[in-house]
Amino acid sequence: MKRGILTFIILLLVCSAGFSFDMKNIVAYPVPFNPRNGVLTVGYPASYSGASADQVKVVIYDINGDRVIEKNRSQLPLYWNGRNRSGRLVKPGMYIIKVTVENENGDYGKKIIRILINY
């Protein structure tokens, strides 16, 4: 019985270690973000060399949970100019960024980032 549990734990560690996309290092900057002064970057800090993924999906929501914009890419960084799907600048306030990644092995990761937009 103990051997079966140990095998399961080792297998679980090997499978989780195989996911090379490190979600904890993904950030959004600058915060607070002013769309009139540039773009928001969702990605790794410049000092970090992140692994690649096959699919990166970033969805930005306003504080009410309404979808502002959705972007799909094959890698990070991803840039946002502060405009919604209609092309209008969003209003100042709190926004939520949901980053979802998947690699070729089917490994999946998700991270939620909160940002403030201020003019």
trRosetta pair geometry for C-beta under 8 A, 3 or more apart (Angstrom, degrees):
i j d omega theta_ij theta_ji phi_ij phi_ji
1 4 6.0 -55 -156 31 32 111
1 5 6.8 27 152 -14 65 105
2 5 5.8 -56 -152 37 36 110
2 6 6.2 35 153 -19 69 108
3 6 5.7 -55 -146 38 31 112
3 7 6.3 35 154 -21 65 105
4 7 5.7 -52 -147 34 30 112
4 8 6.5 31 153 -19 63 105
5 8 5.6 -55 -152 35 32 113
5 9 6.4 31 152 -18 66 105
6 9 5.7 -53 -147 36 33 110
6 10 6.4 31 155 -17 66 106
7 10 5.9 -55 -146 38 30 109
7 11 6.2 31 154 -19 65 109
8 11 5.7 -57 -146 39 29 112
8 12 6.2 32 154 -21 64 107
9 12 5.6 -53 -147 36 30 114
9 13 6.4 30 154 -18 64 105
10 13 5.8 -55 -149 37 31 111
10 14 6.3 31 153 -19 65 106
11 14 5.7 -54 -146 37 31 111
11 15 6.2 29 156 -17 65 107
12 15 5.9 -55 -144 38 28 109
12 16 6.3 19 160 -11 64 109
13 16 6.1 -59 -142 42 28 103
13 17 6.0 27 158 -20 64 111
14 17 5.8 -58 -144 38 26 110
14 18 6.6 36 154 -32 61 103
15 18 5.8 -50 -155 21 31 117
15 19 7.9 33 151 -23 57 93
16 19 6.2 -43 -166 16 43 110
18 105 6.4 -77 139 102 120 171
18 107 6.6 -165 104 -66 90 143
19 103 6.9 166 -140 18 69 131
19 105 7.6 -134 -93 69 65 127
19 107 3.9 -176 -105 180 99 149
19 109 6.6 132 170 -49 137 114
20 51 3.9 -132 136 168 103 173
20 103 6.8 82 43 -79 88 165
20 107 8.0 113 17 70 59 154
21 50 7.2 41 -143 177 63 105
21 51 5.3 -121 -86 77 51 108
21 52 7.8 -67 -90 102 96 17
21 53 4.9 31 -89 -72 141 111
21 101 5.0 -136 151 117 159 145
21 103 5.9 -176 -22 -47 120 116
21 107 7.1 165 24 106 106 118
21 109 5.6 -153 95 19 113 140
22 25 4.9 33 115 17 113 112
22 26 7.7 169 103 -29 66 81
22 50 6.2 -133 44 -132 97 90
22 51 6.8 107 -3 17 84 101
23 26 5.7 -44 -161 9 48 116
23 99 7.5 165 -143 96 93 115
23 101 7.1 -164 -89 29 94 123
23 109 4.3 -152 -58 165 128 132
23 110 7.2 19 -135 61 149 19
23 111 4.7 172 -180 -49 108 119
24 111 7.6 174 -84 -103 32 135
25 44 5.5 21 132 -127 108 91
25 45 7.0 -97 -179 13 94 91
25 48 5.2 -165 176 -179 139 167
25 50 6.4 -172 92 -89 127 108
26 42 7.0 23 179 175 102 79
26 43 6.7 -80 -141 -163 77 16
26 44 6.4 -59 -100 -76 52 60
26 50 7.7 60 -77 -105 77 154
26 76 7.0 -123 -123 -111 105 171
26 99 5.6 -129 138 90 153 165
26 111 5.5 149 66 56 126 157
26 113 7.4 -112 117 -52 94 131
27 42 7.7 -157 100 -144 36 49
27 43 7.3 -25 57 74 65 39
27 44 7.2 80 23 -134 86 24
27 45 6.0 36 28 -53 134 82
27 113 7.1 133 -149 -122 39 142
28 31 6.4 79 102 -54 87 114
28 33 7.8 -52 147 -52 105 133
28 40 6.0 8 -175 175 99 109
28 41 7.0 167 -151 85 51 48
28 42 4.9 -15 -100 -99 84 76
28 97 5.5 116 -60 30 150 159
28 113 4.7 135 -2 135 119 149
28 115 5.2 -78 104 -68 138 128
29 40 7.4 162 83 -157 23 68
29 41 5.7 -20 64 60 73 96
29 45 7.8 60 -2 -100 146 74
30 33 5.8 143 81 -95 70 67
30 38 7.6 66 18 72 114 128
30 40 7.4 -113 40 -116 53 66
31 115 5.1 -124 -111 -138 111 86
31 116 6.1 92 -167 36 89 81
32 115 7.4 127 -132 176 51 79
32 116 4.2 -54 -114 91 96 102
32 117 6.7 143 -174 -116 92 13
32 118 4.1 17 153 15 145 118
33 40 4.8 -1 -133 -86 149 109
33 82 6.8 -174 137 -86 116 112
33 115 5.8 18 -1 166 120 126
33 116 7.1 158 20 85 74 49
33 117 5.2 -40 73 -106 91 67
33 118 7.3 125 61 25 41 69
34 37 4.4 47 90 15 109 112
34 38 7.6 66 79 33 76 75
34 82 7.9 -16 154 -82 25 158
34 117 7.3 127 -92 -163 37 67
34 118 6.1 -53 -77 81 86 64
34 119 5.9 117 -135 -109 95 45
35 38 7.8 -125 -151 66 30 37
35 39 7.8 33 -135 -105 65 41
35 40 7.7 -45 -91 -25 75 97
35 81 6.1 78 -153 159 104 55
35 82 2.4 -94 -97 43 133 166
35 83 7.1 132 -162 -43 149 64
35 89 5.5 177 83 -139 148 105
35 90 7.3 123 -27 37 148 82
35 117 6.9 9 -23 -151 97 116
35 119 8.0 -35 36 -89 81 91
36 82 7.8 -68 -30 65 48 160
36 89 7.7 17 -58 -126 82 149
36 119 6.6 67 5 -131 125 92
39 79 4.5 19 152 -171 141 107
39 80 6.2 151 -169 69 88 36
39 81 5.2 -47 -109 -91 92 58
39 82 7.6 -145 -125 -15 52 87
40 79 7.0 145 74 -158 50 55
40 80 4.5 -19 58 61 103 96
40 81 7.8 -151 18 -67 79 14
40 82 6.7 113 -11 -60 108 79
40 115 7.0 57 -143 -179 142 168
41 77 5.1 -12 -168 -174 98 137
41 78 7.5 140 -159 72 52 43
41 79 5.8 -24 -100 -101 64 73
42 58 5.5 120 82 -119 162 150
42 76 6.7 -99 112 -138 74 110
42 77 6.4 149 74 -161 46 77
42 78 4.7 -19 61 62 103 94
42 79 7.7 -167 20 -77 76 26
42 80 7.0 46 -13 -8 108 108
42 97 6.2 -158 -105 176 133 149
42 99 6.3 -177 172 -86 128 124
42 113 7.4 176 -127 42 103 153
43 50 7.5 -146 -179 16 81 146
43 76 3.9 159 -117 163 89 110
43 77 3.0 -67 -41 -101 151 83
43 78 6.5 155 -56 16 94 60
44 48 4.3 -118 174 85 117 112
44 49 7.4 129 117 -108 157 10
44 50 4.2 -171 -49 -27 148 122
44 76 6.4 112 -9 109 82 130
44 77 7.2 -118 27 -72 63 89
45 48 5.0 79 60 8 81 106
50 76 6.6 1 75 65 149 120
52 74 7.9 11 -176 145 105 82
52 75 5.5 -39 -140 -110 91 110
52 103 7.8 111 107 -118 61 102
53 56 5.6 109 76 -59 126 88
53 74 7.5 -167 90 177 67 50
53 75 6.7 153 47 -105 71 57
53 76 7.8 47 25 -8 109 91
53 101 4.3 -81 -129 -171 171 111
53 102 6.4 112 -179 67 115 31
53 103 4.9 -100 -136 -81 71 75
54 74 6.5 -44 -173 -149 36 83
54 102 6.1 -52 62 101 95 76
54 103 5.4 113 1 -147 94 36
54 104 5.0 115 -45 -61 136 67
55 72 7.0 -26 -162 -164 87 98
55 74 6.7 -39 -93 -116 38 54
55 101 6.9 156 88 -154 61 49
55 102 4.6 0 58 54 107 97
56 72 7.1 149 83 -159 55 49
56 73 4.8 -21 66 69 106 85
56 74 6.8 92 15 176 93 5
56 75 6.3 111 -3 -109 134 6
56 76 5.8 167 -125 -53 168 80
56 78 6.6 -157 122 -46 131 129
56 99 7.1 -21 -166 -165 92 89
56 100 7.5 152 -158 82 45 52
56 101 5.2 -10 -105 -104 72 84
57 70 7.1 -8 -172 -171 92 95
57 71 7.4 165 -154 87 48 49
57 72 5.2 -13 -104 -104 77 77
57 99 7.6 151 82 -157 52 42
57 100 4.5 -13 61 62 100 101
57 101 7.7 -172 23 -76 67 39
58 70 7.3 165 88 -154 52 48
58 71 4.9 -5 59 59 97 96
58 72 7.9 -172 24 -77 66 33
58 73 7.6 9 2 12 104 104
58 78 5.2 179 -3 95 148 159
58 80 7.7 -124 120 -54 138 121
58 97 6.3 -14 -166 -169 98 98
58 98 7.2 156 -154 79 47 53
58 99 5.4 -9 -103 -103 81 70
58 100 7.8 -173 -75 24 37 68
59 67 6.2 -54 -173 -133 108 101
59 69 7.6 -174 -148 94 49 46
59 70 4.8 -8 -106 -108 81 85
59 71 7.9 -175 -76 24 41 60
59 97 7.5 154 80 -156 44 49
59 98 4.7 -10 59 57 94 104
59 100 7.8 21 3 2 100 108
60 67 7.6 100 77 -161 50 59
60 68 4.5 -51 102 59 96 114
60 69 5.2 14 44 52 109 82
60 70 7.7 -157 21 -75 67 43
60 80 6.6 85 -40 -129 151 162
60 95 5.7 7 -174 171 100 122
60 96 7.2 154 -157 80 52 48
60 97 5.3 -19 -102 -101 77 72
60 98 7.8 -168 -78 20 30 71
61 64 8.0 -132 166 69 95 52
61 65 5.5 -12 180 -144 133 32
61 66 6.4 145 -157 70 80 34
61 67 5.8 -49 -100 -98 76 43
61 68 6.2 169 -115 -3 18 90
61 95 6.7 159 80 -165 46 72
61 96 4.5 -16 61 62 100 100
61 97 7.9 -171 22 -76 71 27
61 98 7.1 41 -6 -10 109 106
62 65 7.4 -50 71 16 66 18
62 66 5.1 -1 37 56 106 90
62 68 5.6 109 -40 -57 83 110
62 90 7.2 -168 -89 -161 106 126
62 91 7.9 42 -129 51 130 97
62 93 7.0 40 -158 92 93 129
62 94 8.0 101 -172 88 57 60
62 95 5.9 -49 -112 -111 44 78
62 96 7.8 30 114 19 4 84
63 93 5.8 -92 -15 150 124 122
63 94 4.7 73 -80 75 114 97
63 95 7.1 -87 -48 -85 68 37
63 96 7.4 119 -96 -18 44 99
65 96 7.9 -3 -101 37 52 138
67 70 6.5 -10 -175 -44 123 101
68 84 4.9 -100 -169 -117 80 88
68 85 7.3 180 164 -19 42 82
68 90 6.0 1 -148 -94 137 137
68 95 6.8 -28 -4 -141 152 121
69 80 6.9 149 77 -136 143 117
69 83 7.4 79 -62 96 145 58
69 84 5.9 -160 -52 -145 97 44
69 85 5.6 169 -99 -59 74 72
71 78 5.7 148 106 -173 138 132
71 80 7.2 -142 -16 -83 145 94
73 76 7.2 118 91 -75 134 43
73 78 5.4 -167 5 -94 147 109
80 83 8.0 -158 178 34 78 62
82 89 5.5 11 126 -140 104 80
82 90 5.8 -124 178 25 72 94
82 117 6.7 131 -134 -134 108 131
83 86 7.9 -124 170 73 94 55
83 87 5.4 -7 175 -155 134 32
83 88 6.2 147 -150 72 85 22
83 89 5.8 -56 -96 -86 70 42
83 90 7.0 177 -123 -24 19 79
84 87 7.3 -52 69 11 63 18
84 88 5.6 -9 36 59 102 79
84 89 8.0 69 -3 153 82 5
84 90 5.5 111 -48 -75 95 89
90 93 8.0 -101 144 42 103 94
90 95 7.2 50 131 -77 156 136
90 117 6.2 55 92 88 110 174
91 117 7.6 122 106 90 38 129
92 117 5.2 -148 -132 105 49 85
92 118 5.4 61 -144 -112 114 38
92 119 5.3 -106 -69 2 120 91
93 116 7.4 -108 145 -147 21 66
93 117 6.1 2 46 53 44 94
94 114 6.3 -11 -168 -171 102 103
94 115 7.4 153 -154 82 55 41
94 116 5.8 -33 -98 -101 61 69
94 117 7.9 -171 -81 17 14 76
95 114 7.4 155 82 -157 44 56
95 115 5.2 -20 64 65 93 89
95 116 7.6 162 19 -96 78 20
95 117 6.0 45 -8 -16 119 109
96 112 6.3 -18 -171 -166 101 99
96 113 7.4 148 -161 77 51 46
96 114 5.7 -26 -104 -103 68 69
96 115 7.9 172 -88 22 22 73
97 112 7.2 147 79 -160 53 47
97 113 4.3 -17 62 62 107 97
97 114 7.6 -169 19 -79 78 20
97 115 6.3 40 -14 -4 114 113
98 110 6.9 -12 -173 -167 89 99
98 111 7.6 163 -154 84 46 44
98 112 5.7 -17 -102 -103 70 72
99 110 6.9 157 85 -155 57 48
99 111 4.8 -8 58 59 105 91
99 112 7.8 -168 21 -77 74 26
99 113 6.8 37 -9 -3 111 110
100 108 7.3 -13 -171 -167 90 90
100 109 7.3 168 -152 88 47 50
100 110 5.0 -7 -104 -105 76 84
101 108 7.3 162 86 -152 54 45
101 109 5.0 -5 56 57 97 95
101 110 7.8 -172 21 -76 66 42
102 106 6.8 -19 -169 -147 104 31
102 107 6.8 162 -150 81 57 47
102 108 5.1 -10 -100 -101 86 72
102 109 7.8 180 -75 22 45 65
103 106 7.5 -49 74 16 64 18
103 107 5.0 4 39 52 103 98
